[in-house]
């Protein structure tokens, strides 16, 4: 049987270990709700009320609501200077799981499949002979303002960097796409 001082030492060691463990987890728990990406599927499925998306251009974040309940947050990258994402109140016009841009992409050699010219704007760059146009991937595309929409991207630097669309990490774009409905409100503001 441990002595009284031995038990105190053991309990103090356990408390230090638990404190260190909780302390090491705390930043990731705080990030989950304050700055990083998260989505609560259970809340999205069980909450009543209509879904909506709010995009805050100053924060570079998108918020998914079900009724009045926040069920998900995603970091974004909106339109850069000269291609700013317009603020306003919109509605989801269409959803496409495997969309490609009709304006931005690459010219690809017909014979080799090699990219001849990347980062083209079809309105400005002529297509070289022997090539075809391949639009940039915009998977889980949620169109809400003309040709502007939310979509998956491997480049979401947390500052405006797109041609007007709202880029999201692929796993978050998939969640927003899953629960978004055509006709639902999308509010974009600063």
N, C-alpha and C positions, 0 to 999 in steps of 0.2 A: 504494500500500500504506500503511495507516494506521500511524502511529508507535505505539511502545509505550505512551506516555502517552495517545494518542488512543484506543487500544483499551481501556485501563483506564477511561477516561472513558465510552466507549460501554457497556462491560459494567456499570459502576456505574449508569448511567442505566437500562439494561434491568432490573437487579435492583431498583432503586427503583420502576420502573413495575410490575413483577410483584408486588412487595411491597404496593404501594398497591392493585392490583387484588385480590389475595387478601385484604388487609385490608378492603376494601369488601364482599367477598362473605362474610367470616367471620360477621358477625352473622346473615345469612340462613341460612347453613349450620347455625350453632348453634341458631337458632330452629327449624329443621326437625326437630330431634330433641329439643330441650329444652322448648319452650313452644308452638310453633305446630302447626298441623295437617299431618299427613303420612300417606301410605299407600303401602306397597310392594306393588303388584299382583303382581310377579314372586314375591316371597316368599310371598304369600298363596296363589298357585297352586301353587308348587313344594314348600312345606313340608308334611311329613306330620303327621298328628295331627289331633285334633278342634279346631274353632274355639271360642273363648270370648271373652266381653267382660267387662272389669272397669271399673267406674265408681268413681272416687275423688271423693267429694263435697267433701272439703277442698281438693283441687287444682282441682276443676271441670274434670276431664279424663276421657275414656273411652279405654280401651286395647283394641285388638283383637289377639288372639293366635291363632296357628295352631299347634297342638301347644303347645310351650313357647316358641315364638318370637314376639316382639312384631313385628307387621307394620303397625300403624297406631296413631296417636294423634290424638284430636280434642278441641278445647276444647268445653266444654259449658256449659249453664245449667240447673241442676236446680230443684227446687221451692222457692219462697220461703216465708217464715214463714207458718204456718197451712196450708201445702200441701206440706210437706217431702217430698222423695223418700225413701222408706223404705229403710234399709240391709237387706241380707239376701242370701240365695242363692236365685236364681230360675232359670227356664228360659224361653227364647223360646216364647211361646204362639201367636203368629201374626205374619204379615208382610202388610202391605197397602201397595202402591205409592202410592195416591192416597187415603189415609184423610182423613176430616173428623171433627172432634170432635162428639160427641153432646151435650155439655154447654156448651162455651164457643164463642162465635161472635158473630153479628150478626143483628139483625132487619132485613129488607130489604123495601122497598115493592114490592108485587106488580106495580104498573103501571109504575113508573119504574125499578126496579132499584137505586134509591138506598138506601144504608144509613140507616135511621131511628135505630137504636140499636146502637152498637158495644160490644164487650167485655161481652156479656151472659153470665150464668150462667142456663141454662134452669130451674134449680131455684129461683132467687130472683126472676127478672125475668119478668113477664107479657108475652106477645107482644101488641103493639098490633094493633088491627083493621086489616086490609088489608095485613098484612106476613106474611112467612114467615121461618123460621129458616134461616140458612146457617152451618154449623159451620166453625170455624177450620181451615185447611188444616194437615195433619200428614203431608206426603208422606214416603215411605220410612219408614213407621211399623213399628217392631219392638216389639210388645207383649210385656212380660215379667212384669208384676205387676198382675193385674186389668186396669184400663183404663190403666195407666201403661206408657209405652214410650219408646224413643228415636225422634226424628223430626226432619226438616228444619225450620229456622226462619230467618227473616231477622233475628231479634233474639236474639243469643247474647252477652250482656254479660259473661260470665266470672264471674258471681256468681249466686246463686239468684234466679230471677225468674219461674219458670213456675208452673203450677197442679199440679205434681207430676211431669210428664213430664220427660224429659231432652232438651233442645233441642240441636241440632247445626247447624253451617253446612251448607247444602244439599249442597255437593260431598262433604263427609265423611259425611253421612247416606246419600248414594247409595252410597259405598264400603262402609260397614258393612252396609247393606241387601244389597248384591250378594253378600257373602260370609257373611252370617248364615244360620243354618239353624234351622228350627223344632225345638225340643227342646234346643238348645245352651245351656250355662250362661251366666248373667249374674250376676256378683257385684258388689253395691253396698256400698261401705264408706266410712268416713271416713279 
